[in-house]
């Protein structure tokens, strides 16, 4: 007996529900909106994304009308844009162009300027990551092998 794989659209719906759950867990956190967390060279960190998150990003980019043009990349906060390594999804004003569809790592990482509210325990976060990986595995074989967002955007 063969089991039918869920469609990408069905998995994206499940991913959206997971993201809503994460957003509710972080609802009382306050972000100053500096986008420093989107400047991978400044933070030394960047989100790693699974195959289903890549699909969500691709859908969001498609709804937006396609990729950002190179001259519309975010203006640097500091003088050396190459050193900042700003996320390629930031628009000319330095705002996330796919905010509603941003990956789990973007939803759960806050810079030192953020005012933390009550948040989930490590156990709850591990469960959310496990559920994301399970979705990605159902999306495609090996889909749970997360890759750096910068690399995905450069491909």
Phi and psi in radians as a Rosetta constraint file:
Dihedral C 1 N 2 CA 2 C 2 CIRCULARHARMONIC -1.738 0.35
Dihedral N 2 CA 2 C 2 N 3 CIRCULARHARMONIC 2.495 0.35
Dihedral C 2 N 3 CA 3 C 3 CIRCULARHARMONIC -1.780 0.35
Dihedral N 3 CA 3 C 3 N 4 CIRCULARHARMONIC 2.285 0.35
Dihedral C 3 N 4 CA 4 C 4 CIRCULARHARMONIC -1.343 0.35
Dihedral N 4 CA 4 C 4 N 5 CIRCULARHARMONIC 2.270 0.35
Dihedral C 4 N 5 CA 5 C 5 CIRCULARHARMONIC -1.250 0.35
Dihedral N 5 CA 5 C 5 N 6 CIRCULARHARMONIC 2.499 0.35
Dihedral C 5 N 6 CA 6 C 6 CIRCULARHARMONIC -1.176 0.35
Dihedral N 6 CA 6 C 6 N 7 CIRCULARHARMONIC 2.651 0.35
Dihedral C 6 N 7 CA 7 C 7 CIRCULARHARMONIC -1.272 0.35
Dihedral N 7 CA 7 C 7 N 8 CIRCULARHARMONIC 2.801 0.35
Dihedral C 7 N 8 CA 8 C 8 CIRCULARHARMONIC -1.034 0.35
Dihedral N 8 CA 8 C 8 N 9 CIRCULARHARMONIC -0.686 0.35
Dihedral C 8 N 9 CA 9 C 9 CIRCULARHARMONIC -1.080 0.35
Dihedral N 9 CA 9 C 9 N 10 CIRCULARHARMONIC -0.697 0.35
Dihedral C 9 N 10 CA 10 C 10 CIRCULARHARMONIC -1.133 0.35
Dihedral N 10 CA 10 C 10 N 11 CIRCULARHARMONIC -0.716 0.35
Dihedral C 10 N 11 CA 11 C 11 CIRCULARHARMONIC -1.196 0.35
Dihedral N 11 CA 11 C 11 N 12 CIRCULARHARMONIC -0.632 0.35
Dihedral C 11 N 12 CA 12 C 12 CIRCULARHARMONIC -1.134 0.35
Dihedral N 12 CA 12 C 12 N 13 CIRCULARHARMONIC -0.608 0.35
Dihedral C 12 N 13 CA 13 C 13 CIRCULARHARMONIC -1.111 0.35
Dihedral N 13 CA 13 C 13 N 14 CIRCULARHARMONIC -0.733 0.35
Dihedral C 13 N 14 CA 14 C 14 CIRCULARHARMONIC -1.134 0.35
Dihedral N 14 CA 14 C 14 N 15 CIRCULARHARMONIC -0.679 0.35
Dihedral C 14 N 15 CA 15 C 15 CIRCULARHARMONIC -1.113 0.35
Dihedral N 15 CA 15 C 15 N 16 CIRCULARHARMONIC -0.742 0.35
Dihedral C 15 N 16 CA 16 C 16 CIRCULARHARMONIC -1.048 0.35
Dihedral N 16 CA 16 C 16 N 17 CIRCULARHARMONIC -0.705 0.35
Dihedral C 16 N 17 CA 17 C 17 CIRCULARHARMONIC -1.128 0.35
Dihedral N 17 CA 17 C 17 N 18 CIRCULARHARMONIC -0.712 0.35
Dihedral C 17 N 18 CA 18 C 18 CIRCULARHARMONIC -1.096 0.35
Dihedral N 18 CA 18 C 18 N 19 CIRCULARHARMONIC -0.763 0.35
Dihedral C 18 N 19 CA 19 C 19 CIRCULARHARMONIC -1.086 0.35
Dihedral N 19 CA 19 C 19 N 20 CIRCULARHARMONIC -0.695 0.35
Dihedral C 19 N 20 CA 20 C 20 CIRCULARHARMONIC -1.083 0.35
Dihedral N 20 CA 20 C 20 N 21 CIRCULARHARMONIC -0.670 0.35
Dihedral C 20 N 21 CA 21 C 21 CIRCULARHARMONIC -1.114 0.35
Dihedral N 21 CA 21 C 21 N 22 CIRCULARHARMONIC -0.776 0.35
Dihedral C 21 N 22 CA 22 C 22 CIRCULARHARMONIC -1.096 0.35
Dihedral N 22 CA 22 C 22 N 23 CIRCULARHARMONIC -0.813 0.35
Dihedral C 22 N 23 CA 23 C 23 CIRCULARHARMONIC -1.023 0.35
Dihedral N 23 CA 23 C 23 N 24 CIRCULARHARMONIC -0.666 0.35
Dihedral C 23 N 24 CA 24 C 24 CIRCULARHARMONIC -1.154 0.35
Dihedral N 24 CA 24 C 24 N 25 CIRCULARHARMONIC -0.631 0.35
Dihedral C 24 N 25 CA 25 C 25 CIRCULARHARMONIC -1.162 0.35
Dihedral N 25 CA 25 C 25 N 26 CIRCULARHARMONIC -0.489 0.35
Dihedral C 25 N 26 CA 26 C 26 CIRCULARHARMONIC -1.874 0.35
Dihedral N 26 CA 26 C 26 N 27 CIRCULARHARMONIC 0.273 0.35
Dihedral C 26 N 27 CA 27 C 27 CIRCULARHARMONIC -1.027 0.35
Dihedral N 27 CA 27 C 27 N 28 CIRCULARHARMONIC -0.536 0.35
Dihedral C 27 N 28 CA 28 C 28 CIRCULARHARMONIC -1.627 0.35
Dihedral N 28 CA 28 C 28 N 29 CIRCULARHARMONIC 0.078 0.35
Dihedral C 28 N 29 CA 29 C 29 CIRCULARHARMONIC -1.393 0.35
Dihedral N 29 CA 29 C 29 N 30 CIRCULARHARMONIC 2.620 0.35
Dihedral C 29 N 30 CA 30 C 30 CIRCULARHARMONIC -2.166 0.35
Dihedral N 30 CA 30 C 30 N 31 CIRCULARHARMONIC 2.208 0.35
Dihedral C 30 N 31 CA 31 C 31 CIRCULARHARMONIC -1.939 0.35
Dihedral N 31 CA 31 C 31 N 32 CIRCULARHARMONIC 2.304 0.35
Dihedral C 31 N 32 CA 32 C 32 CIRCULARHARMONIC -1.310 0.35
Dihedral N 32 CA 32 C 32 N 33 CIRCULARHARMONIC -0.109 0.35
Dihedral C 32 N 33 CA 33 C 33 CIRCULARHARMONIC 1.270 0.35
Dihedral N 33 CA 33 C 33 N 34 CIRCULARHARMONIC 0.527 0.35
Dihedral C 33 N 34 CA 34 C 34 CIRCULARHARMONIC -1.411 0.35
Dihedral N 34 CA 34 C 34 N 35 CIRCULARHARMONIC -0.289 0.35
Dihedral C 34 N 35 CA 35 C 35 CIRCULARHARMONIC 1.077 0.35
Dihedral N 35 CA 35 C 35 N 36 CIRCULARHARMONIC 0.344 0.35
Dihedral C 35 N 36 CA 36 C 36 CIRCULARHARMONIC -1.061 0.35
Dihedral N 36 CA 36 C 36 N 37 CIRCULARHARMONIC -0.591 0.35
Dihedral C 36 N 37 CA 37 C 37 CIRCULARHARMONIC -1.154 0.35
Dihedral N 37 CA 37 C 37 N 38 CIRCULARHARMONIC -0.292 0.35
Dihedral C 37 N 38 CA 38 C 38 CIRCULARHARMONIC -1.639 0.35
Dihedral N 38 CA 38 C 38 N 39 CIRCULARHARMONIC 0.091 0.35
Dihedral C 38 N 39 CA 39 C 39 CIRCULARHARMONIC -1.905 0.35
Dihedral N 39 CA 39 C 39 N 40 CIRCULARHARMONIC 1.534 0.35
Dihedral C 39 N 40 CA 40 C 40 CIRCULARHARMONIC -1.088 0.35
Dihedral N 40 CA 40 C 40 N 41 CIRCULARHARMONIC -0.511 0.35
Dihedral C 40 N 41 CA 41 C 41 CIRCULARHARMONIC -1.257 0.35
Dihedral N 41 CA 41 C 41 N 42 CIRCULARHARMONIC -0.449 0.35
Dihedral C 41 N 42 CA 42 C 42 CIRCULARHARMONIC -1.386 0.35
Dihedral N 42 CA 42 C 42 N 43 CIRCULARHARMONIC -0.821 0.35
Dihedral C 42 N 43 CA 43 C 43 CIRCULARHARMONIC -1.455 0.35
Dihedral N 43 CA 43 C 43 N 44 CIRCULARHARMONIC -0.419 0.35
Dihedral C 43 N 44 CA 44 C 44 CIRCULARHARMONIC 1.291 0.35
Dihedral N 44 CA 44 C 44 N 45 CIRCULARHARMONIC 0.196 0.35
Dihedral C 44 N 45 CA 45 C 45 CIRCULARHARMONIC -2.315 0.35
Dihedral N 45 CA 45 C 45 N 46 CIRCULARHARMONIC 2.718 0.35
Dihedral C 45 N 46 CA 46 C 46 CIRCULARHARMONIC -2.715 0.35
Dihedral N 46 CA 46 C 46 N 47 CIRCULARHARMONIC 2.713 0.35
Dihedral C 46 N 47 CA 47 C 47 CIRCULARHARMONIC -1.238 0.35
Dihedral N 47 CA 47 C 47 N 48 CIRCULARHARMONIC 2.527 0.35
Dihedral C 47 N 48 CA 48 C 48 CIRCULARHARMONIC -1.795 0.35
Dihedral N 48 CA 48 C 48 N 49 CIRCULARHARMONIC 2.383 0.35
Dihedral C 48 N 49 CA 49 C 49 CIRCULARHARMONIC -2.098 0.35
Dihedral N 49 CA 49 C 49 N 50 CIRCULARHARMONIC 2.535 0.35
Dihedral C 49 N 50 CA 50 C 50 CIRCULARHARMONIC -1.575 0.35
Dihedral N 50 CA 50 C 50 N 51 CIRCULARHARMONIC 3.033 0.35
Dihedral C 50 N 51 CA 51 C 51 CIRCULARHARMONIC -1.065 0.35
Dihedral N 51 CA 51 C 51 N 52 CIRCULARHARMONIC -0.671 0.35
Dihedral C 51 N 52 CA 52 C 52 CIRCULARHARMONIC -1.251 0.35
Dihedral N 52 CA 52 C 52 N 53 CIRCULARHARMONIC -0.557 0.35
Dihedral C 52 N 53 CA 53 C 53 CIRCULARHARMONIC -1.219 0.35
Dihedral N 53 CA 53 C 53 N 54 CIRCULARHARMONIC -0.637 0.35
Dihedral C 53 N 54 CA 54 C 54 CIRCULARHARMONIC -1.097 0.35
Dihedral N 54 CA 54 C 54 N 55 CIRCULARHARMONIC -0.725 0.35
Dihedral C 54 N 55 CA 55 C 55 CIRCULARHARMONIC -1.062 0.35
Dihedral N 55 CA 55 C 55 N 56 CIRCULARHARMONIC -0.721 0.35
Dihedral C 55 N 56 CA 56 C 56 CIRCULARHARMONIC -1.122 0.35
Dihedral N 56 CA 56 C 56 N 57 CIRCULARHARMONIC -0.716 0.35
Dihedral C 56 N 57 CA 57 C 57 CIRCULARHARMONIC -1.111 0.35
Dihedral N 57 CA 57 C 57 N 58 CIRCULARHARMONIC -0.777 0.35
Dihedral C 57 N 58 CA 58 C 58 CIRCULARHARMONIC -1.076 0.35
Dihedral N 58 CA 58 C 58 N 59 CIRCULARHARMONIC -0.725 0.35
Dihedral C 58 N 59 CA 59 C 59 CIRCULARHARMONIC -1.103 0.35
Dihedral N 59 CA 59 C 59 N 60 CIRCULARHARMONIC -0.752 0.35
Dihedral C 59 N 60 CA 60 C 60 CIRCULARHARMONIC -1.114 0.35
Dihedral N 60 CA 60 C 60 N 61 CIRCULARHARMONIC -0.731 0.35
Dihedral C 60 N 61 CA 61 C 61 CIRCULARHARMONIC -1.114 0.35
Dihedral N 61 CA 61 C 61 N 62 CIRCULARHARMONIC -0.715 0.35
Dihedral C 61 N 62 CA 62 C 62 CIRCULARHARMONIC -1.096 0.35
Dihedral N 62 CA 62 C 62 N 63 CIRCULARHARMONIC -0.746 0.35
Dihedral C 62 N 63 CA 63 C 63 CIRCULARHARMONIC -1.116 0.35
Dihedral N 63 CA 63 C 63 N 64 CIRCULARHARMONIC -0.558 0.35
Dihedral C 63 N 64 CA 64 C 64 CIRCULARHARMONIC -1.327 0.35
Dihedral N 64 CA 64 C 64 N 65 CIRCULARHARMONIC -0.285 0.35
Dihedral C 64 N 65 CA 65 C 65 CIRCULARHARMONIC 1.885 0.35
Dihedral N 65 CA 65 C 65 N 66 CIRCULARHARMONIC 0.184 0.35
Dihedral C 65 N 66 CA 66 C 66 CIRCULARHARMONIC 2.014 0.35
Dihedral N 66 CA 66 C 66 N 67 CIRCULARHARMONIC 3.086 0.35
Dihedral C 66 N 67 CA 67 C 67 CIRCULARHARMONIC -1.122 0.35
Dihedral N 67 CA 67 C 67 N 68 CIRCULARHARMONIC 2.753 0.35
Dihedral C 67 N 68 CA 68 C 68 CIRCULARHARMONIC -1.155 0.35
Dihedral N 68 CA 68 C 68 N 69 CIRCULARHARMONIC 2.526 0.35
Dihedral C 68 N 69 CA 69 C 69 CIRCULARHARMONIC -1.329 0.35
Dihedral N 69 CA 69 C 69 N 70 CIRCULARHARMONIC 2.573 0.35
Dihedral C 69 N 70 CA 70 C 70 CIRCULARHARMONIC -0.926 0.35
Dihedral N 70 CA 70 C 70 N 71 CIRCULARHARMONIC -0.615 0.35
Dihedral C 70 N 71 CA 71 C 71 CIRCULARHARMONIC -1.352 0.35
Dihedral N 71 CA 71 C 71 N 72 CIRCULARHARMONIC -0.050 0.35
Dihedral C 71 N 72 CA 72 C 72 CIRCULARHARMONIC -1.840 0.35
Dihedral N 72 CA 72 C 72 N 73 CIRCULARHARMONIC 0.222 0.35
Dihedral C 72 N 73 CA 73 C 73 CIRCULARHARMONIC -1.159 0.35
Dihedral N 73 CA 73 C 73 N 74 CIRCULARHARMONIC 2.766 0.35
Dihedral C 73 N 74 CA 74 C 74 CIRCULARHARMONIC -1.034 0.35
Dihedral N 74 CA 74 C 74 N 75 CIRCULARHARMONIC 2.452 0.35
Dihedral C 74 N 75 CA 75 C 75 CIRCULARHARMONIC -1.188 0.35
Dihedral N 75 CA 75 C 75 N 76 CIRCULARHARMONIC 2.423 0.35
Dihedral C 75 N 76 CA 76 C 76 CIRCULARHARMONIC -1.179 0.35
Dihedral N 76 CA 76 C 76 N 77 CIRCULARHARMONIC 2.570 0.35
Dihedral C 76 N 77 CA 77 C 77 CIRCULARHARMONIC -1.350 0.35
Dihedral N 77 CA 77 C 77 N 78 CIRCULARHARMONIC -0.570 0.35
Dihedral C 77 N 78 CA 78 C 78 CIRCULARHARMONIC -2.014 0.35
Dihedral N 78 CA 78 C 78 N 79 CIRCULARHARMONIC -3.077 0.35
Dihedral C 78 N 79 CA 79 C 79 CIRCULARHARMONIC -1.374 0.35
Dihedral N 79 CA 79 C 79 N 80 CIRCULARHARMONIC -0.468 0.35
Dihedral C 79 N 80 CA 80 C 80 CIRCULARHARMONIC -1.811 0.35
Dihedral N 80 CA 80 C 80 N 81 CIRCULARHARMONIC 1.642 0.35
Dihedral C 80 N 81 CA 81 C 81 CIRCULARHARMONIC -1.073 0.35
Dihedral N 81 CA 81 C 81 N 82 CIRCULARHARMONIC -0.648 0.35
Dihedral C 81 N 82 CA 82 C 82 CIRCULARHARMONIC -1.118 0.35
Dihedral N 82 CA 82 C 82 N 83 CIRCULARHARMONIC -0.666 0.35
Dihedral C 82 N 83 CA 83 C 83 CIRCULARHARMONIC -1.241 0.35
Dihedral N 83 CA 83 C 83 N 84 CIRCULARHARMONIC -0.564 0.35
Dihedral C 83 N 84 CA 84 C 84 CIRCULARHARMONIC -1.188 0.35
Dihedral N 84 CA 84 C 84 N 85 CIRCULARHARMONIC -0.633 0.35
Dihedral C 84 N 85 CA 85 C 85 CIRCULARHARMONIC 0.905 0.35
Dihedral N 85 CA 85 C 85 N 86 CIRCULARHARMONIC 1.039 0.35
Dihedral C 85 N 86 CA 86 C 86 CIRCULARHARMONIC -1.142 0.35
Dihedral N 86 CA 86 C 86 N 87 CIRCULARHARMONIC 2.497 0.35
Dihedral C 86 N 87 CA 87 C 87 CIRCULARHARMONIC -0.977 0.35
Dihedral N 87 CA 87 C 87 N 88 CIRCULARHARMONIC 2.357 0.35
Dihedral C 87 N 88 CA 88 C 88 CIRCULARHARMONIC -1.200 0.35
Dihedral N 88 CA 88 C 88 N 89 CIRCULARHARMONIC -0.077 0.35
Dihedral C 88 N 89 CA 89 C 89 CIRCULARHARMONIC -1.677 0.35
Dihedral N 89 CA 89 C 89 N 90 CIRCULARHARMONIC -0.023 0.35
Dihedral C 89 N 90 CA 90 C 90 CIRCULARHARMONIC -1.327 0.35
Dihedral N 90 CA 90 C 90 N 91 CIRCULARHARMONIC 2.422 0.35
Dihedral C 90 N 91 CA 91 C 91 CIRCULARHARMONIC -1.483 0.35
Dihedral N 91 CA 91 C 91 N 92 CIRCULARHARMONIC -3.088 0.35
Dihedral C 91 N 92 CA 92 C 92 CIRCULARHARMONIC -1.007 0.35
Dihedral N 92 CA 92 C 92 N 93 CIRCULARHARMONIC -0.515 0.35
Dihedral C 92 N 93 CA 93 C 93 CIRCULARHARMONIC -1.534 0.35
Dihedral N 93 CA 93 C 93 N 94 CIRCULARHARMONIC 0.069 0.35
Dihedral C 93 N 94 CA 94 C 94 CIRCULARHARMONIC 1.382 0.35
Dihedral N 94 CA 94 C 94 N 95 CIRCULARHARMONIC 0.328 0.35
Dihedral C 94 N 95 CA 95 C 95 CIRCULARHARMONIC -1.822 0.35
Dihedral N 95 CA 95 C 95 N 96 CIRCULARHARMONIC 2.657 0.35
Dihedral C 95 N 96 CA 96 C 96 CIRCULARHARMONIC -1.196 0.35
Dihedral N 96 CA 96 C 96 N 97 CIRCULARHARMONIC 2.168 0.35
Dihedral C 96 N 97 CA 97 C 97 CIRCULARHARMONIC -1.424 0.35
Dihedral N 97 CA 97 C 97 N 98 CIRCULARHARMONIC -0.156 0.35
Dihedral C 97 N 98 CA 98 C 98 CIRCULARHARMONIC -2.242 0.35
Dihedral N 98 CA 98 C 98 N 99 CIRCULARHARMONIC 0.610 0.35
Dihedral C 98 N 99 CA 99 C 99 CIRCULARHARMONIC -0.831 0.35
Dihedral N 99 CA 99 C 99 N 100 CIRCULARHARMONIC -0.800 0.35
Dihedral C 99 N 100 CA 100 C 100 CIRCULARHARMONIC -1.128 0.35
Dihedral N 100 CA 100 C 100 N 101 CIRCULARHARMONIC -0.402 0.35
Dihedral C 100 N 101 CA 101 C 101 CIRCULARHARMONIC -1.952 0.35
Dihedral N 101 CA 101 C 101 N 102 CIRCULARHARMONIC 0.264 0.35
Dihedral C 101 N 102 CA 102 C 102 CIRCULARHARMONIC -1.082 0.35
Dihedral N 102 CA 102 C 102 N 103 CIRCULARHARMONIC 2.629 0.35
Dihedral C 102 N 103 CA 103 C 103 CIRCULARHARMONIC -1.173 0.35
Dihedral N 103 CA 103 C 103 N 104 CIRCULARHARMONIC 2.928 0.35
Dihedral C 103 N 104 CA 104 C 104 CIRCULARHARMONIC -0.976 0.35
Dihedral N 104 CA 104 C 104 N 105 CIRCULARHARMONIC -0.759 0.35
Dihedral C 104 N 105 CA 105 C 105 CIRCULARHARMONIC -1.044 0.35
Dihedral N 105 CA 105 C 105 N 106 CIRCULARHARMONIC -0.589 0.35
Dihedral C 105 N 106 CA 106 C 106 CIRCULARHARMONIC -1.293 0.35
Dihedral N 106 CA 106 C 106 N 107 CIRCULARHARMONIC -0.473 0.35
Dihedral C 106 N 107 CA 107 C 107 CIRCULARHARMONIC -1.404 0.35
Dihedral N 107 CA 107 C 107 N 108 CIRCULARHARMONIC -0.375 0.35
Dihedral C 107 N 108 CA 108 C 108 CIRCULARHARMONIC -1.992 0.35
Dihedral N 108 CA 108 C 108 N 109 CIRCULARHARMONIC -0.119 0.35
Dihedral C 108 N 109 CA 109 C 109 CIRCULARHARMONIC -1.807 0.35
Dihedral N 109 CA 109 C 109 N 110 CIRCULARHARMONIC 2.237 0.35
Dihedral C 109 N 110 CA 110 C 110 CIRCULARHARMONIC -2.208 0.35
Dihedral N 110 CA 110 C 110 N 111 CIRCULARHARMONIC 2.542 0.35
Dihedral C 110 N 111 CA 111 C 111 CIRCULARHARMONIC -1.284 0.35
Dihedral N 111 CA 111 C 111 N 112 CIRCULARHARMONIC 3.071 0.35
Dihedral C 111 N 112 CA 112 C 112 CIRCULARHARMONIC -1.186 0.35
Dihedral N 112 CA 112 C 112 N 113 CIRCULARHARMONIC -0.272 0.35
Dihedral C 112 N 113 CA 113 C 113 CIRCULARHARMONIC -1.423 0.35
Dihedral N 113 CA 113 C 113 N 114 CIRCULARHARMONIC -0.266 0.35
Dihedral C 113 N 114 CA 114 C 114 CIRCULARHARMONIC -1.181 0.35
Dihedral N 114 CA 114 C 114 N 115 CIRCULARHARMONIC 2.523 0.35
Dihedral C 114 N 115 CA 115 C 115 CIRCULARHARMONIC -1.647 0.35
Dihedral N 115 CA 115 C 115 N 116 CIRCULARHARMONIC 1.863 0.35
Dihedral C 115 N 116 CA 116 C 116 CIRCULARHARMONIC -1.256 0.35
Dihedral N 116 CA 116 C 116 N 117 CIRCULARHARMONIC 2.478 0.35
Dihedral C 116 N 117 CA 117 C 117 CIRCULARHARMONIC -1.928 0.35
Dihedral N 117 CA 117 C 117 N 118 CIRCULARHARMONIC -3.006 0.35
Dihedral C 117 N 118 CA 118 C 118 CIRCULARHARMONIC -1.104 0.35
Dihedral N 118 CA 118 C 118 N 119 CIRCULARHARMONIC 2.409 0.35
Dihedral C 118 N 119 CA 119 C 119 CIRCULARHARMONIC -2.342 0.35
Dihedral N 119 CA 119 C 119 N 120 CIRCULARHARMONIC 3.101 0.35
Dihedral C 119 N 120 CA 120 C 120 CIRCULARHARMONIC -1.258 0.35
Dihedral N 120 CA 120 C 120 N 121 CIRCULARHARMONIC 2.713 0.35
Dihedral C 120 N 121 CA 121 C 121 CIRCULARHARMONIC -1.286 0.35
Dihedral N 121 CA 121 C 121 N 122 CIRCULARHARMONIC 2.890 0.35
Dihedral C 121 N 122 CA 122 C 122 CIRCULARHARMONIC -1.018 0.35
Dihedral N 122 CA 122 C 122 N 123 CIRCULARHARMONIC -0.653 0.35
Dihedral C 122 N 123 CA 123 C 123 CIRCULARHARMONIC -1.094 0.35
Dihedral N 123 CA 123 C 123 N 124 CIRCULARHARMONIC -0.757 0.35
Dihedral C 123 N 124 CA 124 C 124 CIRCULARHARMONIC -1.137 0.35
Dihedral N 124 CA 124 C 124 N 125 CIRCULARHARMONIC -0.750 0.35
Dihedral C 124 N 125 CA 125 C 125 CIRCULARHARMONIC -1.077 0.35
Dihedral N 125 CA 125 C 125 N 126 CIRCULARHARMONIC -0.744 0.35
Dihedral C 125 N 126 CA 126 C 126 CIRCULARHARMONIC -1.056 0.35
Dihedral N 126 CA 126 C 126 N 127 CIRCULARHARMONIC -0.690 0.35
Dihedral C 126 N 127 CA 127 C 127 CIRCULARHARMONIC -1.137 0.35
Dihedral N 127 CA 127 C 127 N 128 CIRCULARHARMONIC -0.709 0.35
Dihedral C 127 N 128 CA 128 C 128 CIRCULARHARMONIC -1.089 0.35
Dihedral N 128 CA 128 C 128 N 129 CIRCULARHARMONIC -0.759 0.35
Dihedral C 128 N 129 CA 129 C 129 CIRCULARHARMONIC -1.116 0.35
Dihedral N 129 CA 129 C 129 N 130 CIRCULARHARMONIC -0.736 0.35
Dihedral C 129 N 130 CA 130 C 130 CIRCULARHARMONIC -1.047 0.35
Dihedral N 130 CA 130 C 130 N 131 CIRCULARHARMONIC -0.752 0.35
Dihedral C 130 N 131 CA 131 C 131 CIRCULARHARMONIC -1.141 0.35
Dihedral N 131 CA 131 C 131 N 132 CIRCULARHARMONIC -0.670 0.35
Dihedral C 131 N 132 CA 132 C 132 CIRCULARHARMONIC -1.099 0.35
Dihedral N 132 CA 132 C 132 N 133 CIRCULARHARMONIC -0.787 0.35
Dihedral C 132 N 133 CA 133 C 133 CIRCULARHARMONIC -1.099 0.35
Dihedral N 133 CA 133 C 133 N 134 CIRCULARHARMONIC -0.660 0.35
Dihedral C 133 N 134 CA 134 C 134 CIRCULARHARMONIC -1.125 0.35
Dihedral N 134 CA 134 C 134 N 135 CIRCULARHARMONIC -0.732 0.35
Dihedral C 134 N 135 CA 135 C 135 CIRCULARHARMONIC -1.043 0.35
Dihedral N 135 CA 135 C 135 N 136 CIRCULARHARMONIC -0.791 0.35
Dihedral C 135 N 136 CA 136 C 136 CIRCULARHARMONIC -1.126 0.35
Dihedral N 136 CA 136 C 136 N 137 CIRCULARHARMONIC -0.641 0.35
Dihedral C 136 N 137 CA 137 C 137 CIRCULARHARMONIC -1.151 0.35
Dihedral N 137 CA 137 C 137 N 138 CIRCULARHARMONIC -0.654 0.35
Dihedral C 137 N 138 CA 138 C 138 CIRCULARHARMONIC -1.236 0.35
Dihedral N 138 CA 138 C 138 N 139 CIRCULARHARMONIC -0.437 0.35
Dihedral C 138 N 139 CA 139 C 139 CIRCULARHARMONIC -1.251 0.35
Dihedral N 139 CA 139 C 139 N 140 CIRCULARHARMONIC -0.869 0.35
Dihedral C 139 N 140 CA 140 C 140 CIRCULARHARMONIC -2.755 0.35
Dihedral N 140 CA 140 C 140 N 141 CIRCULARHARMONIC 2.662 0.35
Dihedral C 140 N 141 CA 141 C 141 CIRCULARHARMONIC -1.046 0.35
Dihedral N 141 CA 141 C 141 N 142 CIRCULARHARMONIC 2.224 0.35
Dihedral C 141 N 142 CA 142 C 142 CIRCULARHARMONIC 1.359 0.35
Dihedral N 142 CA 142 C 142 N 143 CIRCULARHARMONIC 0.138 0.35
Dihedral C 142 N 143 CA 143 C 143 CIRCULARHARMONIC -1.130 0.35
Dihedral N 143 CA 143 C 143 N 144 CIRCULARHARMONIC -0.304 0.35
Dihedral C 143 N 144 CA 144 C 144 CIRCULARHARMONIC -1.434 0.35
Dihedral N 144 CA 144 C 144 N 145 CIRCULARHARMONIC -0.100 0.35
Dihedral C 144 N 145 CA 145 C 145 CIRCULARHARMONIC -1.356 0.35
Dihedral N 145 CA 145 C 145 N 146 CIRCULARHARMONIC 1.643 0.35
Dihedral C 145 N 146 CA 146 C 146 CIRCULARHARMONIC -1.213 0.35
Dihedral N 146 CA 146 C 146 N 147 CIRCULARHARMONIC 2.566 0.35
Dihedral C 146 N 147 CA 147 C 147 CIRCULARHARMONIC -2.191 0.35
Dihedral N 147 CA 147 C 147 N 148 CIRCULARHARMONIC 2.677 0.35
Dihedral C 147 N 148 CA 148 C 148 CIRCULARHARMONIC -1.060 0.35
Dihedral N 148 CA 148 C 148 N 149 CIRCULARHARMONIC 2.386 0.35
Dihedral C 148 N 149 CA 149 C 149 CIRCULARHARMONIC -0.988 0.35
Dihedral N 149 CA 149 C 149 N 150 CIRCULARHARMONIC -0.727 0.35
Dihedral C 149 N 150 CA 150 C 150 CIRCULARHARMONIC -0.973 0.35
Dihedral N 150 CA 150 C 150 N 151 CIRCULARHARMONIC -0.765 0.35
Dihedral C 150 N 151 CA 151 C 151 CIRCULARHARMONIC -1.130 0.35
Dihedral N 151 CA 151 C 151 N 152 CIRCULARHARMONIC -0.734 0.35
Dihedral C 151 N 152 CA 152 C 152 CIRCULARHARMONIC -1.078 0.35
Dihedral N 152 CA 152 C 152 N 153 CIRCULARHARMONIC -0.760 0.35
Dihedral C 152 N 153 CA 153 C 153 CIRCULARHARMONIC -1.223 0.35
Dihedral N 153 CA 153 C 153 N 154 CIRCULARHARMONIC -0.472 0.35
Dihedral C 153 N 154 CA 154 C 154 CIRCULARHARMONIC -1.363 0.35
Dihedral N 154 CA 154 C 154 N 155 CIRCULARHARMONIC -0.304 0.35
